[in-house]
Amino acid sequence: MNHFSPKEVAQRLGVSESSVKRWLDQGVVPVLRTAGGHRRVSEESLDDLLNQLKTTAGYPRLSVHPGEGEPNGGRGPVAPTRNDSSVVGVPDPLLSWDFARHPEGPPALKEISDGFTEALLLGREEVCFQMADRLVASGFPVATAVDLLATTAMHCLGKRWELGEMAIYQERRACGIVKDLMQRLKQRLPVAKSGPVAIGGTTEGDFYELPTALVELALCERGWQALSLGCNLPVSAFVAAVVEYRPRVLWISLSHIKDEESLVADFNQLAAVIPKETAILIGGRAATDALRPRLRYTSHCDSLRNLAGLADTLMAVR
């Protein structure tokens, strides 16, 4: 079987190499690693990726499950959304694009992403909400829409911050807008009164709020009673929360580690007192290949797709 590099995949699909690498790292399709650590994609996975691009507005979904082709993941109607860019009688380019002839996807998708980033920088909250609405109305699961727009935008704003092109208040404002966006989208989801309980957050010294909030949104979308406890939490806070909520899942988001030795000691202390029926899930950019073997946990989720799949499995066997 033939295998292709990200550059070769990008050339076959007509997209940028950076987009392909991002999709592979997010777990869109299986990826192989050479002895030197280079990504390689099988011909079968390449065909799968092409098929996804034909049906998902040029950006492959991070989780593919029954009912996900419908807005809101097939879990009920999405509240009516406002789409100022739509005109009655004019087809939505995200829905009508001919991917068979132009697999690179519609310019509208990049325009939405770029527009979201600029609106976030300028603090135009309603514009950000309208762009997220556009993706959700086009069939993207809400968590995927937020991940697609906000992750890209915050990465771009981070680069601007490093270059001195934006002020700290703009970064704080952008984080607030994304948090509000996730809360607004969460309110549209059906209340999962009978779903299993999941709680989570970040460990002491980790102040990154958005990743754990995104996990909460993704799990709620899949029918869980999910609650993010927030960030910078000591072990005692997690233990107390587990006693109160008796969750099926405890997730730990690891975006920043100030002291690895302290983190390992605290984390394993937490794992030692958590009931066996509570699965411990970890994820985040700081959950590296070198760190994970030192931690006691149930499963590692390196993408929303992995998280969604595992959440569905745990729900089915409860």
SERO-4910 file (N, C-alpha, C, O; in steps of 0.05 Angstrom, whole numbers):
BEGIN
 pado doro    nc1    nc2    nc3   cac1   cac2   cac3    cc1    cc2    cc3    oc1    oc2    oc3
  Met    A     17    -24      0      0      0      0     18     25      0     37     26     14
  Asn    A     10     45    -16     25     69    -18     20     87      7     -1     86     19
  His    A     41    102     14     38    121     36     49    148     27     67    150     11
  Phe    A     36    169     37     42    196     28     50    215     50     40    212     73
  Ser    A     68    234     44     75    254     63     54    276     64     37    277     46
  Pro    A     53    293     85     33    314     86     34    332     61     14    342     52
  Lys    A     58    337     51     61    354     27     47    340      3     33    354    -12
  Glu    A     51    314      0     39    300    -22      9    299    -19     -6    301    -38
  Val    A     -1    295      6    -30    296     12    -41    323      4    -62    324     -9
  Ala    A    -27    344     12    -37    371      6    -39    376    -24    -58    388    -34
  Gln    A    -19    366    -39    -20    369    -68    -42    353    -80    -55    363    -99
  Arg    A    -48    330    -70    -70    313    -81    -97    326    -75   -115    324    -91
  Leu    A   -100    339    -51   -126    350    -43   -129    379    -52   -151    390    -52
  Gly    A   -107    392    -59   -109    420    -66   -112    439    -43   -125    460    -45
  Val    A   -101    432    -20   -102    448      4    -73    454     13    -54    444      2
  Ser    A    -71    470     35    -44    477     44    -32    454     61    -47    438     73
  Glu    A     -6    452     61      8    431     76      3    435    106      0    415    121
  Ser    A      1    460    115     -3    465    144    -31    455    152    -34    446    175
  Ser    A    -51    458    135    -78    448    141    -77    417    144    -90    406    163
  Val    A    -63    404    126    -62    375    127    -49    366    153    -59    348    167
  Lys    A    -26    379    161    -13    372    186    -31    376    210    -31    360    228
  Arg    A    -46    398    210    -64    403    232    -85    382    234    -91    372    256
  Trp    A    -97    374    211   -118    354    211   -107    327    221   -120    313    236
  Leu    A    -83    320    212    -71    295    221    -66    295    251    -71    275    265
  Asp    A    -56    318    262    -50    320    290    -76    319    307    -76    312    330
  Gln    A    -98    327    294   -124    327    308   -138    300    306   -159    296    318
  Gly    A   -126    281    292   -137    254    291   -159    251    271   -176    233    274
  Val    A   -160    267    250   -182    265    230   -181    237    217   -202    225    213
  Val    A   -157    228    210   -153    201    198   -129    189    211   -112    204    222
  Pro    A   -126    163    211   -102    150    223    -77    160    208    -76    164    184
  Val    A    -56    163    224    -30    172    213     -8    154    223     -8    146    247
  Leu    A     11    147    206     34    131    214     58    149    218     59    171    207
  Arg    A     76    140    234    101    155    239    125    139    231    127    115    237
  Thr    A    143    151    217    167    138    209    186    136    233    181    148    254
  Ala    A    208    122    229    228    120    251    238    148    259    246    152    282
  Gly    A    238    166    240    247    193    246    225    211    256    229    235    261
  Gly    A    200    201    260    178    216    271    162    231    250    145    248    257
  His    A    167    226    224    152    240    203    125    227    198    122    203    200
  Arg    A    105    244    192     78    235    188     75    222    160     87    231    141
  Arg    A     60    199    159     54    186    133     25    178    133     15    168    154
  Val    A     12    181    111    -17    175    108    -20    153     87     -9    154     65
  Ser    A    -35    132     93    -40    110     74    -59    120     52    -73    140     55
  Glu    A    -59    105     30    -77    111      8   -106    110     17   -123    125      8
  Glu    A   -112     90     34   -140     87     44   -148    111     60   -171    122     58
  Ser    A   -130    121     78   -136    144     94   -139    169     77   -155    187     83
  Leu    A   -123    171     56   -124    194     38   -152    194     24   -164    216     22
  Asp    A   -161    171     16   -188    170      3   -209    178     23   -229    192     17
  Asp    A   -206    169     49   -225    176     70   -226    206     74   -247    218     78
  Leu    A   -202    218     75   -200    247     79   -213    262     56   -227    282     60
  Leu    A   -209    253     31   -221    266      8   -252    264     10   -266    284      4
  Asn    A   -262    241     18   -291    239     21   -302    257     43   -324    269     40
  Gln    A   -287    261     64   -296    280     85   -297    308     75   -315    323     80
  Leu    A   -276    316     59   -275    343     48   -299    348     30   -308    371     27
  Lys    A   -309    328     17   -331    331     -2   -357    336     12   -376    346      0
  Thr    A   -358    330     38   -384    332     52   -383    350     77   -404    352     90
  Thr    A   -361    363     82   -359    379    107   -348    407    101   -333    417    118
  Ala    A   -355    418     79   -348    446     73   -318    451     73   -310    473     80
  Gly    A   -303    431     65   -274    435     62   -258    432     87   -234    436     86
  Tyr    A   -271    426    109   -256    422    134   -266    396    147   -290    394    154
  Pro    A   -250    375    149   -259    349    159   -268    351    188   -255    364    204
  Arg    A   -290    337    194   -300    337    221   -282    320    239   -270    300    230
  Leu    A   -279    330    264   -262    316    282   -275    291    294   -262    274    306
  Ser    A   -301    289    292   -316    266    302   -338    259    283   -354    276    276
  Val    A   -339    234    275   -359    225    256   -374    202    268   -364    180    272
  His    A   -399    208    275   -416    189    289   -444    190    277   -451    210    264
  Pro    A   -461    170    282   -488    171    271   -503    196    280   -503    203    303
  Gly    A   -516    209    260   -531    232    266   -515    258    265   -526    280    266
  Glu    A   -488    256    261   -472    280    262   -474    296    237   -466    319    236
  Gly    A   -485    285    216   -489    300    191   -511    321    194   -513    339    178
  Glu    A   -527    319    216   -547    338    221   -537    360    240   -519    354    255
  Pro    A   -547    384    238   -539    404    257   -544    394    286   -564    380    291
  Asn    A   -527    403    304   -529    395    332   -524    365    336   -534    353    355
  Gly    A   -510    352    317   -503    324    321   -527    305    321   -525    283    331
  Gly    A   -549    314    309   -573    297    308   -587    294    335   -603    276    338
  Arg    A   -581    311    354   -592    309    381   -616    328    385   -623    334    407
  Gly    A   -628    338    363   -650    356    366   -646    381    350   -624    385    341
  Pro    A   -666    397    348   -664    421    331   -646    442    344   -645    445    368
  Val    A   -632    456    327   -616    479    336   -633    503    335   -650    507    317
  Ala    A   -630    521    355   -646    545    355   -640    561    330   -618    561    319
  Pro    A   -661    575    319   -657    591    295   -634    610    298   -631    622    319
  Thr    A   -617    612    277   -594    629    278   -596    650    257   -610    648    237
  Arg    A   -582    672    262   -582    694    244   -558    692    226   -536    686    235
  Asn    A   -562    695    200   -540    693    181   -542    717    162   -556    716    142
  Asp    A   -528    739    169   -530    763    154   -519    761    126   -525    777    109
  Ser    A   -503    740    121   -490    737     95   -508    722     75   -502    720     52
  Ser    A   -531    711     85   -548    696     68   -570    714     56   -580    732     70
  Val    A   -577    709     31   -598    724     18   -617    703      7   -609    683     -4
  Val    A   -643    708     11   -664    689      2   -660    684    -28   -659    702    -44
  Gly    A   -660    658    -35   -657    651    -63   -629    647    -72   -624    637    -94
  Val    A   -609    654    -55   -581    651    -62   -570    628    -46   -571    628    -22
  Pro    A   -559    606    -59   -549    583    -45   -525    589    -27   -508    605    -35
  Asp    A   -524    577     -4   -501    580     14   -477    565      2   -479    541     -4
  Pro    A   -455    580     -3   -432    567    -15   -420    544      2   -407    527     -9
  Leu    A   -425    544     28   -415    522     45   -431    497     39   -421    475     43
  Leu    A   -456    500     30   -473    477     25   -473    468     -4   -477    445    -11
  Ser    A   -470    488    -22   -473    482    -51   -446    478    -66   -446    474    -90
  Trp    A   -424    480    -52   -398    477    -65   -394    450    -78   -402    430    -66
  Asp    A   -383    450   -102   -378    425   -116   -351    414   -109   -331    422   -121
  Phe    A   -350    397    -88   -324    387    -79   -312    367    -99   -288    362    -99
  Ala    A   -329    354   -115   -318    335   -135   -300    350   -154   -279    338   -163
  Arg    A   -306    374   -161   -290    389   -180   -269    407   -166   -248    412   -177
  His    A   -276    416   -142   -258    434   -128   -255    425    -99   -266    437    -81
  Pro    A   -239    404    -94   -236    392    -67   -223    411    -47   -222    404    -23
  Glu    A   -211    433    -56   -198    451    -37   -217    465    -19   -209    477      1
  Gly    A   -243    464    -25   -263    477     -8   -269    505    -17   -253    517    -32
  Pro    A   -292    516     -8   -300    543    -17   -284    565     -3   -276    562     20
  Pro    A   -280    587    -17   -267    610     -4   -282    620     20   -271    632     38
  Ala    A   -309    614     21   -325    623     43   -315    613     70   -317    627     90
  Leu    A   -304    588     70   -295    577     95   -271    592    106   -270    598    130
  Lys    A   -252    598     89   -229    613     98   -237    642    105   -226    653    124
  Glu    A   -256    653     91   -265    680     97   -278    681    124   -273    700    140
  Ile    A   -293    660    131   -306    659    158   -284    657    179   -285    672    199
  Ser    A   -265    640    175   -243    636    195   -227    662    198   -222    670    221
  Asp    A   -219    674    176   -204    699    178   -221    721    190   -211    737    205
  Gly    A   -246    722    182   -264    743    193   -268    740    223   -270    759    238
  Phe    A   -270    715    232   -273    709    260   -249    719    276   -251    732    297
  Thr    A   -225    713    265   -200    722    278   -199    752    281   -192    763    302
  Glu    A   -205    766    259   -204    795    260   -225    807    279   -220    826    293
  Ala    A   -250    795    278   -271    805    296   -263    800    325   -269    816    343
  Leu    A   -250    778    330   -241    771    358   -220    792    367   -221    801    390
  Leu    A   -202    799    349   -182    819    356   -194    846    363   -185    860    381
  Leu    A   -215    853    348   -228    879    351   -250    879    372   -261    900    379
  Gly    A   -255    856    384   -276    855    405   -304    856    395   -322    863    410
  Arg    A   -309    848    369   -336    849    358   -349    822    363   -350    804    347
  Glu    A   -361    821    387   -372    796    397   -394    785    379   -395    761    373
  Glu    A   -413    802    371   -436    792    356   -427    781    329   -439    762    318
  Val    A   -407    793    317   -397    783    291   -385    755    295   -389    738    278
  Cys    A   -371    751    317   -360    724    322   -382    704    325   -380    682    315
  Phe    A   -404    711    339   -426    693    343   -439    687    317   -447    663    312
  Gln    A   -443    706    300   -456    702    274   -439    682    257   -451    666    243
  Met    A   -413    684    258   -396    667    241   -397    638    252   -397    619    236
  Ala    A   -397    635    278   -400    608    290   -428    597    283   -430    573    277
  Asp    A   -448    613    284   -475    605    276   -476    595    247   -489    575    241
  Arg    A   -460    608    230   -460    600    202   -449    571    199   -461    556    184
  Leu    A   -428    565    213   -417    538    212   -437    517    223   -440    496    212
  Val    A   -449    523    246   -467    505    259   -491    500    241   -501    478    238
  Ala    A   -502    522    229   -525    519    211   -518    503    186   -535    492    173
  Ser    A   -492    502    179   -484    487    156   -479    458    162   -472    442    144
  Gly    A   -482    450    187   -480    421    194   -457    414    212   -455    391    220
  Phe    A   -440    433    219   -418    427    237   -428    423    266   -444    439    275
  Pro    A   -418    402    280   -424    401    309   -414    426    322   -394    438    314
  Val    A   -428    434    344   -421    460    356   -392    460    367   -378    480    364
  Ala    A   -383    438    379   -356    438    390   -335    439    367   -315    452    371
  Thr    A   -341    426    345   -323    427    322   -322    455    311   -300    465    303
  Ala    A   -345    469    309   -346    496    299   -328    514    316   -313    530    306
  Val    A   -331    512    343   -315    528    361   -286    521    358   -269    539    358
  Asp    A   -279    496    357   -252    487    355   -239    498    329   -217    508    329
  Leu    A   -254    496    307   -244    505    281   -239    535    282   -217    544    272
  Leu    A   -257    550    292   -254    579    292   -236    590    314   -217    605    308
  Ala    A   -242    582    338   -228    594    361   -199    585    363   -181    601    369
  Thr    A   -194    559    359   -166    549    361   -148    563    341   -126    572    347
  Thr    A   -158    565    316   -142    579    295   -138    608    303   -116    619    300
  Ala    A   -160    621    312   -159    649    318   -140    655    341   -123    673    340
  Met    A   -142    639    363   -125    644    386    -95    639    380    -78    652    391
  His    A    -90    620    361    -63    615    353    -52    640    338    -29    648    342
  Cys    A    -69    651    320    -60    675    305    -56    699    324    -37    714    321
  Leu    A    -74    702    343    -72    724    362    -47    720    380    -34    740    387
  Gly    A    -40    695    386    -16    690    402      9    699    387     27    710    399
  Lys    A      9    694    360     32    703    344     33    734    344     55    745    345
  Arg    A     10    747    342     10    776    342     20    787    369     34    807    369
  Trp    A     13    773    390     22    782    417     53    779    418     66    798    428
  Glu    A     64    758    408     93    754    409    107    775    393    129    783    399
  Leu    A     94    785    371    106    805    354    100    834    364    109    853    352
  Gly    A     85    836    386     79    862    397     58    877    381     56    901    382
  Glu    A     41    862    366     21    875    349     -7    876    363    -26    886    350
  Met    A     -9    868    388    -34    870    402    -28    873    432     -7    865    442
  Ala    A    -47    885    446    -44    890    474    -56    867    491    -72    851    481
  Ile    A    -47    866    516    -56    844    533    -86    845    537    -99    824    540
  Tyr    A    -98    869    538   -127    870    543   -142    858    519   -164    847    523
  Gln    A   -130    860    495   -143    848    472   -144    818    474   -163    805    466
  Glu    A   -122    806    484   -121    777    487   -141    768    509   -155    748    505
  Arg    A   -143    783    531   -162    776    552   -190    779    542   -207    762    548
  Arg    A   -196    800    526   -222    804    515   -229    781    496   -252    772    496
  Ala    A   -210    773    480   -215    751    461   -223    725    475   -241    711    467
  Cys    A   -208    719    497   -215    695    513   -243    697    524   -258    677    524
  Gly    A   -250    721    533   -277    724    544   -299    720    523   -320    708    529
  Ile    A   -294    730    499   -313    726    477   -317    697    470   -339    688    466
  Val    A   -295    682    469   -296    654    462   -311    639    484   -327    621    478
  Lys    A   -306    645    509   -321    633    531   -350    638    530   -367    620    533
  Asp    A   -358    663    524   -386    670    521   -398    655    497   -421    646    499
  Leu    A   -383    653    476   -393    638    452   -399    609    459   -420    599    451
  Met    A   -381    596    474   -386    568    481   -411    566    500   -426    547    497
  Gln    A   -414    585    518   -438    584    535   -463    588    520   -484    575    525
  Arg    A   -463    606    500   -487    611    484   -494    586    468   -517    578    466
  Leu    A   -474    573    456   -479    549    441   -488    526    459   -505    510    452
  Lys    A   -477    524    483   -484    503    501   -514    506    509   -527    485    512
  Gln    A   -524    530    512   -551    535    520   -571    524    499   -595    520    505
  Arg    A   -562    521    475   -580    510    454   -583    480    455   -601    469    443
  Leu    A   -564    467    468   -564    438    468   -586    428    487   -592    441    507
  Pro    A   -598    405    480   -618    393    499   -605    387    526   -582    379    527
  Val    A   -620    391    547   -610    385    574   -609    354    577   -630    341    575
  Ala    A   -585    344    583   -582    314    585   -586    306    615   -567    300    629
  Lys    A   -612    306    623   -618    300    651   -611    271    659   -605    265    682
  Ser    A   -612    253    639   -606    225    645   -578    216    636   -571    193    639
  Gly    A   -562    235    626   -536    228    616   -516    223    639   -521    233    661
  Pro    A   -494    209    634   -474    205    654   -460    231    661   -461    250    645
  Val    A   -449    232    685   -436    257    694   -407    257    688   -393    237    691
  Ala    A   -397    280    679   -368    284    674   -360    311    686   -374    331    682
  Ile    A   -338    312    699   -327    337    710   -297    339    703   -285    318    697
  Gly    A   -286    363    703   -258    365    697   -248    394    700   -263    412    707
  Gly    A   -223    398    694   -211    424    696   -181    422    692   -171    402    681
  Thr    A   -166    442    701   -137    442    698   -125    441    726   -137    449    746
  Thr    A   -100    431    727    -86    428    752    -73    454    761    -73    474    746
  Glu    A    -63    454    785    -52    478    797    -29    489    780    -11    474    772
  Gly    A    -30    515    775    -10    528    758    -17    530    729     -3    543    713
  Asp    A    -39    517    721    -49    517    693    -73    536    692    -94    529    702
  Phe    A    -70    559    679    -91    579    678   -106    580    651   -120    599    646
  Tyr    A   -102    560    634   -115    560    608   -144    550    611   -149    526    615
  Glu    A   -163    568    608   -191    562    612   -205    550    588   -223    533    591
  Leu    A   -197    559    564   -212    551    540   -212    521    534   -232    510    527
  Pro    A   -189    507    536   -189    479    530   -209    463    547   -223    446    537
  Thr    A   -209    468    573   -227    453    590   -256    460    585   -274    443    587
  Ala    A   -261    485    578   -289    493    571   -298    480    545   -321    473    542
  Leu    A   -279    476    526   -286    463    501   -292    433    506   -310    422    493
  Val    A   -278    420    524   -284    393    531   -313    391    542   -328    373    535
  Glu    A   -320    410    560   -347    410    571   -367    412    549   -387    398    549
  Leu    A   -363    430    530   -382    434    508   -384    409    491   -407    401    484
  Ala    A   -362    396    485   -362    372    468   -377    349    482   -392    335    469
  Leu    A   -373    346    508   -387    324    522   -417    330    525   -433    312    522
  Cys    A   -424    355    531   -452    362    532   -466    357    506   -489    348    505
  Glu    A   -452    362    484   -464    357    457   -469    328    453   -487    320    437
  Arg    A   -454    311    466   -457    282    462   -475    269    483   -476    245    486
  Gly    A   -489    286    498   -509    276    517   -500    272    545   -514    259    561
  Trp    A   -477    283    553   -467    280    580   -475    304    597   -480    326    586
  Gln    A   -477    300    623   -480    322    642   -451    330    649   -440    320    669
  Ala    A   -440    348    634   -412    356    637   -409    383    650   -425    401    645
  Leu    A   -389    386    667   -384    411    681   -354    415    683   -340    399    695
  Ser    A   -345    438    672   -317    445    676   -315    460    703   -330    479    708
  Leu    A   -297    450    720   -293    463    747   -276    487    745   -273    502    765
  Gly    A   -263    492    722   -246    515    719   -217    508    718   -210    485    713
  Cys    A   -200    527    724   -171    523    721   -156    528    748   -168    539    767
  Asn    A   -131    520    748   -113    525    771   -124    512    796   -125    524    817
  Leu    A   -132    486    794   -145    472    817   -125    454    831   -111    439    818
  Pro    A   -124    455    857   -108    437    873   -120    409    873   -144    406    867
  Val    A   -105    389    881   -114    361    882   -139    360    900   -158    345    894
  Ser    A   -139    374    923   -161    372    942   -187    381    929   -208    370    936
  Ala    A   -186    400    911   -211    409    897   -222    387    880   -247    383    879
  Phe    A   -205    373    865   -215    351    848   -227    329    865   -248    317    858
  Val    A   -213    322    887   -223    301    905   -250    307    916   -268    291    916
  Ala    A   -253    332    925   -279    340    936   -301    340    915   -324    332    921
  Ala    A   -294    348    891   -314    349    869   -323    320    862   -346    316    856
  Val    A   -304    302    862   -311    274    855   -329    262    876   -348    248    870
  Val    A   -324    269    902   -342    260    923   -370    271    919   -390    257    924
  Glu    A   -372    296    912   -398    309    909   -413    299    884   -437    293    886
  Tyr    A   -400    298    861   -413    293    836   -414    263    829   -431    254    813
  Arg    A   -396    247    840   -394    218    833   -394    214    803   -412    200    792
  Pro    A   -375    226    789   -375    226    759   -367    199    747   -352    184    759
  Arg    A   -377    194    723   -367    172    707   -340    179    695   -323    161    691
  Val    A   -335    204    690   -310    213    678   -299    238    693   -314    256    700
  Leu    A   -274    238    697   -259    261    707   -238    267    685   -220    251    680
  Trp    A   -240    291    673   -220    299    653   -201    319    665   -209    337    681
  Ile    A   -176    317    658   -155    335    666   -143    347    641   -131    333    625
  Ser    A   -146    373    638   -134    388    615   -106    398    622   -103    412    642
  Leu    A    -86    390    606    -58    397    612    -48    415    589    -39    405    569
  Ser    A    -49    441    593    -39    459    573    -12    472    582      4    478    564
  His    A     -8    474    607     17    486    617     25    472    643      8    468    661
  Ile    A     50    466    646     61    453    670     84    470    680    104    474    667
  Lys    A     80    481    704    101    498    716    123    481    728    147    488    724
  Asp    A    116    459    741    136    442    754    127    413    749    108    404    761
  Glu    A    141    399    731    133    372    723    133    353    747    115    337    749
  Glu    A    153    354    764    155    335    786    131    339    805    120    319    814
  Ser    A    124    363    810    101    369    828     75    360    815     58    349    828
  Leu    A     73    364    789     49    356    774     46    326    775     24    316    780
  Val    A     67    311    770     66    282    771     58    272    798     41    254    801
  Ala    A     70    283    819     64    274    847     34    280    853     20    263    864
  Asp    A     25    305    847     -2    313    853    -22    296    837    -43    287    847
  Phe    A    -16    292    811    -34    277    794    -38    248    803    -60    238    805
  Asn    A    -16    235    809    -17    207    818    -29    205    846    -41    184    852
  Gln    A    -26    225    862    -40    226    888    -70    227    883    -86    213    897
  Leu    A    -79    243    864   -107    245    857   -117    218    846   -138    209    855
  Ala    A   -103    206    828   -111    181    816   -114    158    837   -130    141    834
  Ala    A    -98    160    858    -98    139    878   -123    139    895   -131    118    906
  Val    A   -137    162    897   -160    163    914   -186    165    898   -208    166    910
  Ile    A   -185    166    872   -209    167    855   -221    139    853   -207    120    849
  Pro    A   -247    136    856   -260    110    854   -254     97    827   -252    111    807
  Lys    A   -252     71    827   -246     56    802   -266     60    780   -260     59    757
  Glu    A   -291     65    788   -312     68    768   -311     95    753   -326    100    734
  Thr    A   -293    113    763   -290    139    750   -266    138    731   -243    134    739
  Ala    A   -271    141    705   -249    141    685   -235    168    686   -248    189    687
  Ile    A   -209    168    685   -193    192    684   -182    196    656   -167    180    646
  Leu    A   -191    218    643   -182    225    616   -164    249    617   -169    268    632
  Ile    A   -142    248    602   -124    271    600   -121    279    571   -125    263    553
  Gly    A   -114    304    568   -109    315    541    -96    342    544    -93    353    566
  Gly    A    -89    353    521    -76    380    521    -47    378    511    -35    357    510
  Arg    A    -37    401    503    -11    402    490     12    394    509     33    387    500
  Ala    A      7    397    535     28    390    554     28    360    561     47    351    575
  Ala    A      8    346    552      8    316    557     25    302    536     15    289    519
  Thr    A     51    306    539     70    297    518     75    267    521     68    254    541
  Asp    A     88    256    500     96    228    500    115    222    524    114    199    535
  Ala    A    131    241    532    150    236    554    135    237    581    143    223    600
  Leu    A    115    254    583    101    257    609     81    234    614     79    225    637
  Arg    A     66    226    594     44    208    599     51    182    613     36    173    630
  Pro    A     74    169    607     80    144    621     84    148    651     84    129    666
  Arg    A     88    173    661     92    178    689     66    183    704     66    185    728
  Leu    A     44    184    689     18    190    701      0    166    702      1    148    685
  Arg    A    -18    165    722    -38    143    724    -64    154    714    -76    172    726
  Tyr    A    -74    143    691    -99    153    680   -111    131    664    -99    110    659
  Thr    A   -136    135    655   -151    114    640   -145    116    610   -140     96    597
  Ser    A   -147    141    599   -143    144    570   -133    172    564   -139    191    578
  His    A   -118    174    542   -108    200    532   -123    207    507   -125    192    488
  Cys    A   -135    231    506   -150    241    483   -134    264    471   -131    285    483
  Asp    A   -124    260    446   -108    281    433   -124    297    413   -112    313    399
  Ser    A   -150    293    412   -167    309    393   -196    306    402   -203    289    418
  Leu    A   -212    324    392   -241    323    397   -253    297    386   -271    286    398
  Arg    A   -242    287    364   -252    262    353   -247    239    372   -265    223    377
  Asn    A   -223    238    384   -217    217    403   -235    219    427   -246    199    438
  Leu    A   -239    244    437   -256    249    460   -285    240    455   -297    227    472
  Ala    A   -295    248    432   -323    241    425   -326    210    423   -346    199    433
  Gly    A   -308    197    410   -310    168    407   -309    154    434   -324    135    439
  Leu    A   -290    163    451   -288    150    478   -313    156    495   -322    139    509
  Ala    A   -323    181    493   -347    188    508   -370    170    500   -386    162    517
  Asp    A   -373    165    474   -395    148    464   -392    120    474   -412    107    481
  Thr    A   -367    110    475   -362     83    484   -369     80    514   -381     61    522
  Leu    A   -360    100    530   -365     99    558   -395    101    564   -405     88    583
  Met    A   -409    117    548   -438    119    552   -452     93    546   -472     86    559
  Ala    A   -442     79    526   -456     54    517   -452     32    537   -469     14    539
  Val    A   -430     32    553   -425     10    571   -431     16    600   -426      0    618
  Arg    A   -443     39    605   -449     46    634   -472     30    645   -479     33    668
***
